[in-house]
Amino acid sequence: MRRASNEALPHSPLMTTPRHQLVDHQNPGFYHITSRCVRRARLCGKDRFSTQNYNHRRQWIIDRLHELTPAFPIQVHAYAIMPNHFHLVVYFDPQAHTQWSDDELLQRWFIACPLKTSQGQIDFEKQAQRIEVFKQQPQTLQHLRQQLGSLSTFMKWLKQPIARRANLEDDCTGHFFEQRFYSGALLTEAAILAAMAYVDLNPIRAHIVKRLEEVGDTSLAERLARGQLQLTPVASGVSTKDHLNLTVSAYVAYVRRLILPAVLPTHEQERWRQAVTLLQRRQRVYGTLPLLQQWIQQRGLRLREIAWP
């Protein structure tokens, strides 16, 4: 199993590449996303320099994900909150916003950007008035569609309130997260499931916990806590059918093979392990060779190495 990349990234896959070349703006698809804090900033966990514990910030991200996702054409299939970064596996439909009625558009807009009173409560009366004003402004409506149809806007609005709260808590100003986020397209179901397993097992690989039952602040932990039966999204703003026909129990069995390799030393398990290991290389796209060739051709890039599986 070998990795895939492109000539636009001669040294590091994290070098600057235009977002429009990394995210398909015509066809829906899955993406593995990572965003890091700047310098020594701590998203959560204990800071060894200040000795302050920031574990309460983990819930900030989780709450914000559930709050913001219904406003966007996005499904969150996996997440993990780590000490200085977080991971997501999302499904993004870049054209869904063009099908929304004006009423649905404005409903979603005020989910993402609610108007609040001085006491911090949602001001429904003011929102209703603003909706009537917006309905008479076609250019404003088009701007709102473009904002809610953007994966970059989703990431920006996900991180902004977290950064403000963290800076306020730390009594400082400036960037809290790196301005750019990593995104890798996942072109096959094998790539999607490998990315989800990679994300859910981050706390174990980082030696934060040792056992699957101890893993917290991940999508798998949330699924188990909620008693979810099917591997459906943990948060969704897209009214489409489920993409992964897999039960949570079957997914847990796959994940356990990565923790306890001696339990089922099968060829399938080894391929799964290699796929997850491959995700650590931060490529721009993962999938079979025909799909990868189509992906890079559409973006004017060039294949450097062979894809998988």
Contacts in CASP RR format, 6 or more apart in sequence:
PFRMAT RR
TARGET T0000
AUTHOR 0000-0000-0000
METHOD contacts of the structure
MODEL  1
MRRASNEALPHSPLMTTPRHQLVDHQNPGFYHITSRCVRRARLCGKDRFS
TQNYNHRRQWIIDRLHELTPAFPIQVHAYAIMPNHFHLVVYFDPQAHTQW
SDDELLQRWFIACPLKTSQGQIDFEKQAQRIEVFKQQPQTLQHLRQQLGS
LSTFMKWLKQPIARRANLEDDCTGHFFEQRFYSGALLTEAAILAAMAYVD
LNPIRAHIVKRLEEVGDTSLAERLARGQLQLTPVASGVSTKDHLNLTVSA
YVAYVRRLILPAVLPTHEQERWRQAVTLLQRRQRVYGTLPLLQQWIQQRG
LRLREIAWP
1 271 0 8 1.000
1 274 0 8 1.000
1 275 0 8 1.000
1 278 0 8 1.000
1 308 0 8 1.000
1 309 0 8 1.000
2 305 0 8 1.000
2 306 0 8 1.000
2 307 0 8 1.000
2 308 0 8 1.000
3 278 0 8 1.000
3 281 0 8 1.000
3 283 0 8 1.000
3 305 0 8 1.000
3 307 0 8 1.000
3 308 0 8 1.000
4 283 0 8 1.000
4 284 0 8 1.000
4 285 0 8 1.000
4 286 0 8 1.000
4 287 0 8 1.000
4 292 0 8 1.000
4 303 0 8 1.000
4 304 0 8 1.000
4 305 0 8 1.000
4 306 0 8 1.000
4 307 0 8 1.000
4 308 0 8 1.000
5 13 0 8 1.000
5 283 0 8 1.000
5 284 0 8 1.000
5 304 0 8 1.000
5 305 0 8 1.000
6 284 0 8 1.000
6 296 0 8 1.000
6 299 0 8 1.000
6 301 0 8 1.000
6 302 0 8 1.000
6 303 0 8 1.000
6 304 0 8 1.000
7 301 0 8 1.000
7 302 0 8 1.000
7 304 0 8 1.000
8 17 0 8 1.000
8 21 0 8 1.000
8 301 0 8 1.000
9 15 0 8 1.000
9 17 0 8 1.000
9 284 0 8 1.000
13 281 0 8 1.000
13 282 0 8 1.000
13 283 0 8 1.000
13 284 0 8 1.000
14 182 0 8 1.000
14 282 0 8 1.000
16 180 0 8 1.000
17 284 0 8 1.000
19 151 0 8 1.000
19 152 0 8 1.000
19 183 0 8 1.000
21 299 0 8 1.000
21 300 0 8 1.000
21 301 0 8 1.000
22 183 0 8 1.000
22 184 0 8 1.000
22 185 0 8 1.000
22 284 0 8 1.000
23 31 0 8 1.000
23 92 0 8 1.000
23 94 0 8 1.000
23 151 0 8 1.000
23 152 0 8 1.000
23 183 0 8 1.000
23 185 0 8 1.000
24 94 0 8 1.000
24 185 0 8 1.000
24 298 0 8 1.000
25 94 0 8 1.000
26 94 0 8 1.000
26 95 0 8 1.000
27 94 0 8 1.000
28 91 0 8 1.000
28 92 0 8 1.000
28 93 0 8 1.000
28 94 0 8 1.000
28 95 0 8 1.000
28 96 0 8 1.000
29 91 0 8 1.000
29 92 0 8 1.000
29 93 0 8 1.000
29 185 0 8 1.000
29 186 0 8 1.000
30 77 0 8 1.000
30 89 0 8 1.000
30 90 0 8 1.000
30 91 0 8 1.000
30 92 0 8 1.000
30 185 0 8 1.000
30 186 0 8 1.000
30 187 0 8 1.000
30 191 0 8 1.000
30 192 0 8 1.000
30 195 0 8 1.000
30 243 0 8 1.000
31 88 0 8 1.000
31 89 0 8 1.000
31 90 0 8 1.000
31 92 0 8 1.000
31 151 0 8 1.000
31 183 0 8 1.000
31 184 0 8 1.000
31 185 0 8 1.000
31 186 0 8 1.000
32 87 0 8 1.000
32 88 0 8 1.000
32 89 0 8 1.000
32 182 0 8 1.000
32 183 0 8 1.000
32 184 0 8 1.000
32 186 0 8 1.000
32 195 0 8 1.000
32 198 0 8 1.000
32 199 0 8 1.000
32 279 0 8 1.000
32 286 0 8 1.000
33 87 0 8 1.000
33 88 0 8 1.000
33 89 0 8 1.000
33 90 0 8 1.000
33 155 0 8 1.000
33 181 0 8 1.000
33 182 0 8 1.000
33 183 0 8 1.000
33 184 0 8 1.000
34 85 0 8 1.000
34 86 0 8 1.000
34 87 0 8 1.000
34 88 0 8 1.000
34 181 0 8 1.000
34 182 0 8 1.000
34 282 0 8 1.000
35 85 0 8 1.000
35 86 0 8 1.000
35 155 0 8 1.000
35 159 0 8 1.000
35 177 0 8 1.000
35 178 0 8 1.000
35 181 0 8 1.000
35 182 0 8 1.000
36 84 0 8 1.000
36 85 0 8 1.000
36 177 0 8 1.000
36 178 0 8 1.000
37 43 0 8 1.000
37 84 0 8 1.000
37 85 0 8 1.000
37 176 0 8 1.000
37 177 0 8 1.000
37 178 0 8 1.000
38 175 0 8 1.000
38 176 0 8 1.000
38 177 0 8 1.000
38 178 0 8 1.000
40 47 0 8 1.000
40 49 0 8 1.000
41 84 0 8 1.000
41 166 0 8 1.000
41 170 0 8 1.000
41 176 0 8 1.000
42 52 0 8 1.000
42 54 0 8 1.000
42 57 0 8 1.000
42 83 0 8 1.000
42 84 0 8 1.000
43 54 0 8 1.000
43 57 0 8 1.000
43 58 0 8 1.000
43 61 0 8 1.000
43 81 0 8 1.000
43 82 0 8 1.000
43 83 0 8 1.000
43 84 0 8 1.000
43 85 0 8 1.000
43 86 0 8 1.000
43 162 0 8 1.000
43 166 0 8 1.000
44 54 0 8 1.000
44 55 0 8 1.000
44 56 0 8 1.000
44 57 0 8 1.000
44 58 0 8 1.000
44 81 0 8 1.000
44 82 0 8 1.000
44 83 0 8 1.000
44 217 0 8 1.000
45 53 0 8 1.000
45 54 0 8 1.000
45 55 0 8 1.000
45 57 0 8 1.000
45 58 0 8 1.000
45 83 0 8 1.000
46 52 0 8 1.000
46 53 0 8 1.000
46 54 0 8 1.000
46 55 0 8 1.000
47 53 0 8 1.000
47 54 0 8 1.000
54 166 0 8 1.000
57 162 0 8 1.000
57 165 0 8 1.000
57 166 0 8 1.000
58 81 0 8 1.000
58 217 0 8 1.000
59 217 0 8 1.000
60 161 0 8 1.000
60 162 0 8 1.000
60 165 0 8 1.000
61 79 0 8 1.000
61 81 0 8 1.000
61 86 0 8 1.000
61 158 0 8 1.000
61 162 0 8 1.000
62 79 0 8 1.000
62 81 0 8 1.000
62 217 0 8 1.000
62 222 0 8 1.000
64 158 0 8 1.000
64 161 0 8 1.000
64 162 0 8 1.000
65 76 0 8 1.000
65 79 0 8 1.000
65 88 0 8 1.000
65 158 0 8 1.000
65 234 0 8 1.000
65 235 0 8 1.000
66 234 0 8 1.000
66 235 0 8 1.000
67 111 0 8 1.000
68 111 0 8 1.000
68 112 0 8 1.000
68 154 0 8 1.000
68 157 0 8 1.000
68 158 0 8 1.000
69 75 0 8 1.000
69 76 0 8 1.000
69 154 0 8 1.000
69 235 0 8 1.000
69 236 0 8 1.000
69 237 0 8 1.000
70 108 0 8 1.000
70 111 0 8 1.000
70 235 0 8 1.000
70 236 0 8 1.000
70 237 0 8 1.000
71 108 0 8 1.000
71 109 0 8 1.000
71 111 0 8 1.000
71 112 0 8 1.000
71 148 0 8 1.000
71 237 0 8 1.000
72 108 0 8 1.000
72 112 0 8 1.000
72 148 0 8 1.000
72 149 0 8 1.000
72 153 0 8 1.000
72 154 0 8 1.000
72 237 0 8 1.000
73 92 0 8 1.000
73 93 0 8 1.000
73 94 0 8 1.000
73 96 0 8 1.000
73 97 0 8 1.000
73 148 0 8 1.000
73 149 0 8 1.000
73 237 0 8 1.000
73 238 0 8 1.000
74 90 0 8 1.000
74 91 0 8 1.000
74 92 0 8 1.000
74 93 0 8 1.000
74 151 0 8 1.000
74 154 0 8 1.000
74 236 0 8 1.000
74 237 0 8 1.000
74 238 0 8 1.000
75 90 0 8 1.000
75 91 0 8 1.000
75 233 0 8 1.000
75 235 0 8 1.000
75 236 0 8 1.000
75 237 0 8 1.000
75 238 0 8 1.000
75 243 0 8 1.000
76 88 0 8 1.000
76 89 0 8 1.000
76 90 0 8 1.000
76 219 0 8 1.000
76 233 0 8 1.000
76 234 0 8 1.000
76 235 0 8 1.000
76 236 0 8 1.000
77 89 0 8 1.000
77 90 0 8 1.000
77 91 0 8 1.000
77 192 0 8 1.000
77 196 0 8 1.000
77 219 0 8 1.000
77 231 0 8 1.000
77 233 0 8 1.000
77 234 0 8 1.000
77 243 0 8 1.000
77 244 0 8 1.000
78 87 0 8 1.000
78 88 0 8 1.000
78 89 0 8 1.000
78 195 0 8 1.000
78 196 0 8 1.000
78 199 0 8 1.000
78 200 0 8 1.000
78 218 0 8 1.000
78 219 0 8 1.000
78 220 0 8 1.000
78 234 0 8 1.000
79 86 0 8 1.000
79 87 0 8 1.000
79 88 0 8 1.000
79 89 0 8 1.000
79 199 0 8 1.000
79 218 0 8 1.000
79 219 0 8 1.000
79 234 0 8 1.000
80 86 0 8 1.000
80 87 0 8 1.000
80 199 0 8 1.000
80 200 0 8 1.000
80 202 0 8 1.000
80 203 0 8 1.000
80 217 0 8 1.000
80 218 0 8 1.000
80 219 0 8 1.000
81 217 0 8 1.000
81 218 0 8 1.000
82 202 0 8 1.000
82 203 0 8 1.000
82 206 0 8 1.000
82 208 0 8 1.000
83 206 0 8 1.000
83 208 0 8 1.000
87 198 0 8 1.000
87 199 0 8 1.000
87 202 0 8 1.000
88 199 0 8 1.000
89 186 0 8 1.000
89 192 0 8 1.000
89 195 0 8 1.000
89 196 0 8 1.000
89 199 0 8 1.000
89 219 0 8 1.000
90 151 0 8 1.000
91 233 0 8 1.000
91 238 0 8 1.000
91 243 0 8 1.000
92 151 0 8 1.000
93 238 0 8 1.000
93 240 0 8 1.000
94 149 0 8 1.000
94 151 0 8 1.000
96 149 0 8 1.000
96 238 0 8 1.000
97 105 0 8 1.000
97 145 0 8 1.000
97 146 0 8 1.000
97 148 0 8 1.000
97 149 0 8 1.000
98 145 0 8 1.000
100 108 0 8 1.000
100 145 0 8 1.000
102 135 0 8 1.000
102 141 0 8 1.000
105 141 0 8 1.000
105 144 0 8 1.000
105 145 0 8 1.000
105 148 0 8 1.000
106 131 0 8 1.000
106 134 0 8 1.000
106 135 0 8 1.000
106 141 0 8 1.000
106 144 0 8 1.000
108 148 0 8 1.000
109 134 0 8 1.000
109 144 0 8 1.000
109 148 0 8 1.000
110 127 0 8 1.000
110 130 0 8 1.000
110 131 0 8 1.000
112 148 0 8 1.000
112 157 0 8 1.000
114 122 0 8 1.000
114 127 0 8 1.000
115 122 0 8 1.000
115 123 0 8 1.000
115 126 0 8 1.000
115 127 0 8 1.000
115 130 0 8 1.000
116 122 0 8 1.000
116 123 0 8 1.000
117 123 0 8 1.000
134 140 0 8 1.000
134 141 0 8 1.000
134 144 0 8 1.000
135 141 0 8 1.000
147 153 0 8 1.000
151 183 0 8 1.000
155 181 0 8 1.000
159 176 0 8 1.000
159 177 0 8 1.000
162 176 0 8 1.000
162 177 0 8 1.000
163 175 0 8 1.000
163 176 0 8 1.000
163 177 0 8 1.000
166 176 0 8 1.000
167 173 0 8 1.000
167 174 0 8 1.000
167 176 0 8 1.000
182 282 0 8 1.000
183 284 0 8 1.000
184 282 0 8 1.000
184 283 0 8 1.000
184 284 0 8 1.000
184 285 0 8 1.000
184 286 0 8 1.000
185 284 0 8 1.000
185 285 0 8 1.000
185 286 0 8 1.000
185 295 0 8 1.000
186 192 0 8 1.000
186 195 0 8 1.000
186 286 0 8 1.000
186 287 0 8 1.000
187 285 0 8 1.000
187 286 0 8 1.000
187 287 0 8 1.000
187 288 0 8 1.000
187 291 0 8 1.000
187 292 0 8 1.000
187 295 0 8 1.000
188 286 0 8 1.000
188 287 0 8 1.000
188 288 0 8 1.000
188 291 0 8 1.000
188 309 0 8 1.000
189 244 0 8 1.000
190 275 0 8 1.000
190 287 0 8 1.000
190 309 0 8 1.000
191 275 0 8 1.000
191 286 0 8 1.000
191 287 0 8 1.000
191 309 0 8 1.000
192 243 0 8 1.000
192 244 0 8 1.000
193 244 0 8 1.000
193 246 0 8 1.000
193 251 0 8 1.000
193 254 0 8 1.000
193 272 0 8 1.000
194 272 0 8 1.000
194 275 0 8 1.000
194 276 0 8 1.000
194 278 0 8 1.000
194 279 0 8 1.000
194 286 0 8 1.000
195 279 0 8 1.000
195 286 0 8 1.000
196 219 0 8 1.000
196 251 0 8 1.000
197 251 0 8 1.000
197 254 0 8 1.000
197 255 0 8 1.000
197 258 0 8 1.000
197 272 0 8 1.000
197 276 0 8 1.000
198 276 0 8 1.000
198 279 0 8 1.000
198 280 0 8 1.000
199 218 0 8 1.000
199 219 0 8 1.000
200 215 0 8 1.000
200 218 0 8 1.000
200 219 0 8 1.000
200 220 0 8 1.000
200 255 0 8 1.000
201 215 0 8 1.000
201 255 0 8 1.000
201 258 0 8 1.000
201 259 0 8 1.000
201 276 0 8 1.000
202 218 0 8 1.000
203 209 0 8 1.000
203 214 0 8 1.000
203 215 0 8 1.000
203 216 0 8 1.000
203 217 0 8 1.000
203 218 0 8 1.000
204 210 0 8 1.000
204 211 0 8 1.000
204 212 0 8 1.000
204 215 0 8 1.000
204 259 0 8 1.000
209 215 0 8 1.000
209 216 0 8 1.000
211 259 0 8 1.000
212 220 0 8 1.000
212 252 0 8 1.000
212 255 0 8 1.000
212 256 0 8 1.000
212 259 0 8 1.000
215 221 0 8 1.000
219 234 0 8 1.000
220 251 0 8 1.000
220 252 0 8 1.000
220 255 0 8 1.000
222 228 0 8 1.000
222 234 0 8 1.000
223 231 0 8 1.000
223 234 0 8 1.000
223 248 0 8 1.000
224 248 0 8 1.000
224 252 0 8 1.000
227 248 0 8 1.000
228 248 0 8 1.000
229 247 0 8 1.000
229 248 0 8 1.000
229 249 0 8 1.000
230 242 0 8 1.000
230 246 0 8 1.000
230 247 0 8 1.000
230 248 0 8 1.000
231 242 0 8 1.000
231 244 0 8 1.000
231 246 0 8 1.000
231 247 0 8 1.000
231 248 0 8 1.000
231 250 0 8 1.000
231 251 0 8 1.000
232 242 0 8 1.000
232 244 0 8 1.000
233 242 0 8 1.000
254 272 0 8 1.000
256 263 0 8 1.000
257 263 0 8 1.000
257 264 0 8 1.000
257 269 0 8 1.000
257 272 0 8 1.000
257 273 0 8 1.000
258 272 0 8 1.000
258 273 0 8 1.000
258 276 0 8 1.000
261 269 0 8 1.000
261 273 0 8 1.000
271 309 0 8 1.000
274 308 0 8 1.000
275 308 0 8 1.000
275 309 0 8 1.000
278 286 0 8 1.000
278 308 0 8 1.000
279 286 0 8 1.000
285 292 0 8 1.000
285 295 0 8 1.000
285 296 0 8 1.000
285 307 0 8 1.000
286 307 0 8 1.000
286 308 0 8 1.000
287 307 0 8 1.000
287 308 0 8 1.000
287 309 0 8 1.000
288 307 0 8 1.000
288 308 0 8 1.000
288 309 0 8 1.000
289 306 0 8 1.000
289 307 0 8 1.000
291 307 0 8 1.000
292 303 0 8 1.000
292 307 0 8 1.000
293 303 0 8 1.000
296 302 0 8 1.000
296 303 0 8 1.000
END
